[in-house]
Amino acid sequence: MYEWIGKLTRQTKRFRQLANLLHLLPDWLLYAIFYALGNLIYLISGTELRNRIRINMDDLLVRLTRRQIRRLLRAYYRNLAVTLFEVIFGFWRLPRGQAGKLHTAGEHFLQEALSQGKGAIIYAPHVGNFFYYYWYLSNHYNCLTVGTSGSPELKPIYSQYEQMGCLGLDYDETSPLQMIRTLRNHLEQNGVIFILGDFWRRQFPLTELFGKRTRGPQGAAALALDQMTPVIPFSGFRTKGFSHHLVFEEPIYLHELFSRSQRSEAALLLNHSMEQTILSHPEQWFYWFNLHDRWEQD
């Protein structure tokens, strides 16, 4: 999957020219083109990759039939194609008409949390177009994210959004001490941190996701416990065409539920909230293609 993204992002100049041409087309036609492209990618992606994704879906979505899984698999490819268009070609549309297609619900939860003066942590999985959601937060709040632009495939995308004011720290290039200091200072200034909690690294602590042993970040839980910062579960997903729905849920006050020594238990609670978001829109979760690499062998 990353190889495909790399082939696209390496052609920066050509795709900027193509983006200018695509700007002339109406949204309905652009969506139809990339919807069809998703079906084409599904056909040419290779049996091995399709089967791998299907097996991963079968493994977690046990209540779905084979026919439902096949439909979900096609929808996954279509959503991936449309999202790649938005991220690579469509980012220049955000300051103009596209911003009006990001609809929010429950945003008062974030505003009420910030009124306490301890900042806020937005916690979400890679569902929908998470680049757009971070752009929205960066344009409305003093927001910082933690991601990874270390891979050559993703770095051009992160650079585009950084130029638009979306600032962040890198998992792979920032030392743990520097990262925690920066994030603490940001929260002390009543800032917002947007954390995608389903990142995976072999060096992350052991945890569980969907009842399976895996490794995941515990930084959000640690910050929330140490700083007494509210964590706001967040979900963003595509509704129709290029429109997206951004949902802010009621804050979780981890410091009222756990002690500082119970970081793992607090992180597990946040994982459960992510699971619900993923299950509500499984065709829009990015990581189906490499989910099997995450599970710990007993």
C-alpha positions in Angstrom: 0.0 0.0 0.0 2.8 2.4 0.9 4.4 1.6 -2.4 1.4 2.9 -4.3 1.3 6.1 -2.2 5.0 6.6 -2.9 4.5 6.4 -6.6 2.0 9.2 -6.4 3.8 11.5 -3.9 7.1 11.3 -5.8 5.5 13.0 -8.8 4.9 16.3 -7.0 5.4 18.7 -9.9 3.3 16.6 -12.4 0.5 16.1 -9.9 0.4 19.8 -9.0 -0.2 20.4 -12.7 -2.9 17.7 -12.8 -4.5 19.2 -9.7 -4.9 22.5 -11.5 -6.7 20.7 -14.3 -8.9 18.7 -11.9 -9.9 22.0 -10.3 -11.9 22.8 -13.4 -14.1 19.7 -12.9 -17.3 19.7 -10.8 -17.2 17.7 -7.5 -19.7 15.1 -8.7 -17.6 14.2 -11.7 -14.4 14.1 -9.7 -16.0 11.8 -7.2 -17.3 9.5 -9.9 -13.8 9.4 -11.5 -12.0 8.3 -8.3 -14.9 6.1 -7.2 -14.4 4.2 -10.5 -10.6 4.3 -10.0 -11.1 2.6 -6.6 -12.9 -0.3 -8.4 -10.1 -0.5 -10.9 -7.4 -0.6 -8.2 -9.4 -3.4 -6.5 -9.2 -5.4 -9.7 -5.5 -4.8 -10.5 -4.1 -4.8 -6.9 -3.4 -8.5 -7.0 -5.0 -11.5 -5.4 -2.5 -11.7 -2.5 -3.2 -8.2 -1.2 -7.0 -8.6 -1.6 -7.0 -11.9 0.2 -4.8 -10.5 2.9 -7.3 -7.6 3.5 -10.3 -9.9 3.3 -8.7 -12.3 5.9 -8.0 -9.4 8.2 -11.6 -8.3 7.9 -12.9 -11.8 8.5 -10.7 -12.0 11.6 -12.3 -9.0 13.3 -15.7 -8.6 11.7 -17.0 -12.0 12.7 -20.7 -11.1 12.6 -20.6 -10.3 8.9 -21.3 -12.8 6.1 -18.9 -13.6 3.3 -21.0 -11.5 0.9 -20.9 -8.5 3.3 -17.1 -8.8 3.7 -16.7 -8.8 -0.1 -18.8 -5.6 -0.4 -16.9 -4.1 2.4 -13.6 -4.9 0.7 -14.7 -3.1 -2.5 -15.9 -0.2 -0.5 -12.5 0.0 1.3 -10.7 0.3 -2.1 -13.1 3.0 -3.3 -12.8 5.0 -0.1 -9.0 4.7 -0.3 -9.0 6.1 -3.9 -11.2 9.0 -3.0 -9.2 9.8 0.1 -5.9 9.7 -1.8 -7.4 12.2 -4.2 -8.4 14.5 -1.4 -5.0 14.2 0.3 -2.7 14.5 -2.7 -4.8 16.6 -5.2 -7.5 18.1 -3.1 -5.6 19.7 -0.2 -5.5 23.0 -2.1 -9.4 23.0 -2.2 -9.6 23.1 1.6 -9.3 26.9 2.1 -12.0 27.3 -0.5 -15.1 25.3 -1.1 -14.1 22.0 0.5 -14.0 23.4 4.1 -17.8 23.9 3.9 -18.2 20.1 3.5 -16.7 19.3 6.9 -19.7 19.2 9.3 -19.2 18.9 13.0 -21.3 17.6 15.9 -20.5 17.8 19.6 -17.9 20.4 19.2 -19.2 22.1 22.4 -17.6 19.2 24.3 -14.2 20.4 23.1 -14.9 24.0 23.9 -16.2 23.2 27.4 -13.1 21.1 28.0 -10.8 24.0 27.0 -12.7 26.4 29.3 -11.1 24.5 32.2 -7.6 25.7 31.1 -5.9 22.3 31.0 -5.9 21.8 27.3 -7.6 18.8 25.5 -6.5 15.6 23.8 -8.5 14.6 20.7 -8.2 10.8 20.4 -9.1 9.0 17.2 -8.1 6.1 14.8 -7.2 6.4 11.1 -10.8 6.5 9.9 -12.0 8.7 7.1 -9.7 11.5 5.9 -7.7 12.2 9.0 -5.6 14.9 7.2 -8.7 16.9 6.6 -9.8 16.6 10.2 -6.4 17.8 11.5 -6.6 20.7 9.1 -10.0 21.7 10.6 -8.6 21.5 14.1 -5.5 23.5 13.2 -7.7 26.3 11.7 -10.0 26.6 14.7 -7.7 25.8 17.6 -4.1 26.0 18.8 -3.6 22.4 17.7 -0.6 20.0 17.5 -0.5 16.4 16.4 1.8 13.4 16.8 2.4 11.4 13.6 5.1 10.0 11.4 6.6 11.5 8.3 9.7 9.4 8.5 8.7 7.2 5.6 9.6 8.7 2.2 6.1 7.8 0.9 4.2 10.0 3.5 6.7 12.8 4.0 5.5 14.9 0.9 1.9 14.7 2.2 2.9 15.9 5.7 5.0 18.7 4.2 2.0 19.9 2.2 -0.2 20.2 5.3 2.7 21.6 7.4 2.8 24.5 4.9 -0.9 25.1 5.6 -0.3 25.5 9.3 -0.8 21.9 10.4 2.1 21.4 12.8 3.1 18.2 14.5 5.8 16.0 16.1 7.2 12.9 14.6 7.2 9.6 16.4 10.3 8.4 14.6 12.4 11.6 14.6 11.6 13.2 17.9 13.2 12.0 21.1 10.8 10.8 23.8 12.0 13.4 26.2 11.6 16.2 23.8 8.2 15.0 22.7 6.8 14.8 26.2 8.2 18.2 27.1 6.7 19.8 24.0 3.3 18.2 24.5 3.2 19.1 28.2 4.0 22.7 27.4 1.3 22.8 24.7 -1.3 21.5 27.2 -0.2 24.0 29.8 -0.9 26.7 27.2 -4.4 25.3 26.9 -3.7 23.8 23.5 -5.3 20.9 21.7 -3.4 17.7 20.8 -4.8 15.5 18.0 -3.6 12.0 18.6 -4.3 9.0 16.2 -4.1 6.2 18.7 -3.9 3.2 16.3 -0.3 3.8 15.3 1.8 0.7 15.7 5.5 0.2 16.4 7.4 -2.8 17.7 8.9 -0.7 20.5 5.5 0.4 21.8 4.2 -1.1 25.1 2.0 -4.1 25.1 -1.8 -3.5 25.0 -4.9 -5.0 23.5 -7.1 -4.0 20.5 -10.2 -6.0 19.6 -9.3 -8.5 22.4 -5.9 -9.3 20.7 -2.5 -8.6 22.1 -0.7 -5.9 20.2 1.5 -2.9 20.8 0.3 0.7 20.9 1.2 4.2 22.1 0.3 5.2 25.7 1.3 8.8 25.4 -2.2 10.1 25.4 -3.1 8.2 28.6 0.2 9.3 30.3 -0.4 13.0 29.4 -4.1 12.8 30.5 -3.1 11.3 33.9 -0.2 13.6 34.6 -1.8 16.8 33.4 -5.4 16.0 34.4 -6.3 16.8 30.8 -9.6 15.6 29.4 -9.5 13.2 26.5 -12.2 13.6 23.9 -13.0 10.6 21.7 -13.3 11.7 18.1 -14.6 10.1 14.9 -14.5 11.5 11.4 -15.9 9.7 8.4 -17.1 10.3 4.9 -20.8 10.7 4.5 -21.5 11.4 0.9 -19.1 12.4 -1.9 -16.5 14.7 -0.5 -18.5 15.6 2.6 -17.3 14.5 6.0 -18.9 14.3 9.5 -16.7 15.2 12.5 -18.0 14.0 15.8 -16.6 15.1 19.2 -17.8 13.0 22.1 -18.1 13.6 25.8 -14.7 14.0 27.5 -13.1 11.2 29.5 -11.3 12.3 32.7 -8.8 9.5 33.1 -7.3 11.0 36.2 -10.7 10.5 38.0 -10.7 6.8 37.0 -7.1 5.7 37.2 -4.0 6.5 39.2 -0.8 7.5 37.5 0.6 4.0 37.8 -2.4 2.6 35.9 -1.3 4.0 32.5 -1.8 0.7 30.7 -5.4 0.3 32.0 -6.2 3.9 31.0 -4.7 3.3 27.5 -6.9 0.2 27.2 -10.0 2.2 27.9 -9.0 4.6 25.1 -8.5 1.6 22.8 -12.1 0.5 23.4 -13.4 3.9 22.3 -11.3 3.5 19.1 -12.7 0.1 18.4 -16.2 1.5 18.4 -15.2 4.1 15.8 -13.6 1.6 13.6 -16.5 -0.8 13.8 -19.0 2.0 12.9 -17.2 2.7 9.6 -14.9 -0.3 8.9 -14.6 0.4 5.2 -12.9 3.7 6.0 -10.3 2.4 8.4 -6.9 2.7 6.7 -4.9 -0.2 8.3 -6.7 -3.3 7.0 -3.9 -4.0 4.6 -1.3 -4.6 7.4 -3.4 -5.4 10.4 -2.0 -9.0 10.6 1.5 -7.7 11.3 0.3 -6.1 14.6 -0.8 -9.1 16.6 1.6 -10.6 19.1 2.3 -14.3 18.9 1.5 -16.2 22.1 
